[in-house]
Amino acid sequence: MDPKELVKLIEILNPENKTGRITVIARMGAENMCVKLPHLIRAVRGAGLVVTWVSDPMHGNTMKAPCGLKTRSFDRILAEVRALIL
């Protein structure tokens, strides 16, 4: 999502900027957390908006095992969570 679009959406959904109204759930994979998330956070903070940031690392880190089953790498999940915290 484009940072400006996120800011606009938050302003529409929470025009009075009340604490606790908006939760932004990052579901972008470990690789994108370090690249895309900082831009989103800067835009939201720069607009003075109050949101709660949450990571959902289970969805952005899915891969197929050789047997064809959907699985996730614990290292990638941990990397995504760490990227949100740092």
C-alpha positions as a printed Julia matrix, in Angstrom:
86×3 Matrix{Float64}:
   0.0     0.0    0.0
   1.15    3.49  -0.77
   1.91    5.53   2.39
  -0.32    8.42   1.26
  -3.21    6.01   0.66
  -2.8     4.58   4.15
  -2.87    8.04   5.72
  -5.99    8.97   3.74
  -7.73    5.73   4.71
  -6.93    6.21   8.4
  -8.21    9.8    8.27
 -11.48    8.59   6.7
 -11.95    5.75   9.18
 -10.94    7.74  12.26
 -11.57   11.44  11.51
 -11.3    12.4   15.18
  -8.0    10.48  15.55
  -9.22    8.64  18.64
  -6.76    6.27  20.29
  -7.62    2.6   19.96
  -9.8     2.92  16.86
  -7.35    1.79  14.16
  -5.11   -1.27  14.08
  -2.77   -1.64  11.11
  -1.85   -5.28  10.54
   1.37   -5.78   8.58
   1.2    -8.95   6.48
   3.99   -8.4    4.01
   6.66  -11.0    4.62
  10.03  -10.65   6.29
  11.72   -9.15   3.21
   9.22   -6.33   2.83
   9.02   -5.41   6.5
  12.41   -3.69   6.38
  11.74   -2.07   3.0
   8.07   -1.01   2.98
   6.98   -0.76   6.61
   9.28    2.15   7.6
   7.7     4.32   4.87
   4.21    3.51   6.14
   5.14    4.23   9.75
   6.83    7.54   8.84
   3.78    8.68   6.85
   1.32    7.81   9.63
   3.46    9.42  12.33
   4.14   12.44  10.14
   0.39   12.97   9.78
   0.05   12.83  13.57
  -2.25    9.81  13.42
  -2.64    7.35  16.27
  -2.71    3.67  15.29
  -1.72    0.34  16.77
   0.79   -1.6   14.66
   0.53   -5.4   14.63
   2.51   -8.03  12.74
   0.84  -11.11  11.26
   3.92  -13.04  10.1
   2.06  -16.25   9.33
   0.57  -15.02   6.04
   3.44  -13.22   4.34
   5.92  -16.04   4.85
   4.12  -18.99   3.29
   6.02  -21.35   1.0
   5.48  -24.82  -0.41
   7.43  -27.76   0.95
   8.84  -30.27  -1.56
   5.88  -32.54  -0.78
   3.46  -29.77  -1.81
   2.23  -28.78   1.64
   2.0   -25.14   2.67
   4.54  -24.36   5.38
   6.4   -21.48   6.97
  10.01  -20.94   7.96
  10.37  -20.09  11.63
  13.42  -17.94  10.82
  11.38  -15.82   8.37
   8.52  -15.48  10.87
  10.96  -14.37  13.56
  12.65  -11.93  11.16
   9.3   -10.3   10.38
   8.4    -9.92  14.05
  11.83   -8.46  14.81
  11.51   -6.0   11.93
   8.3    -4.63  13.44
   9.82   -4.33  16.91
  13.01   -2.66  15.73
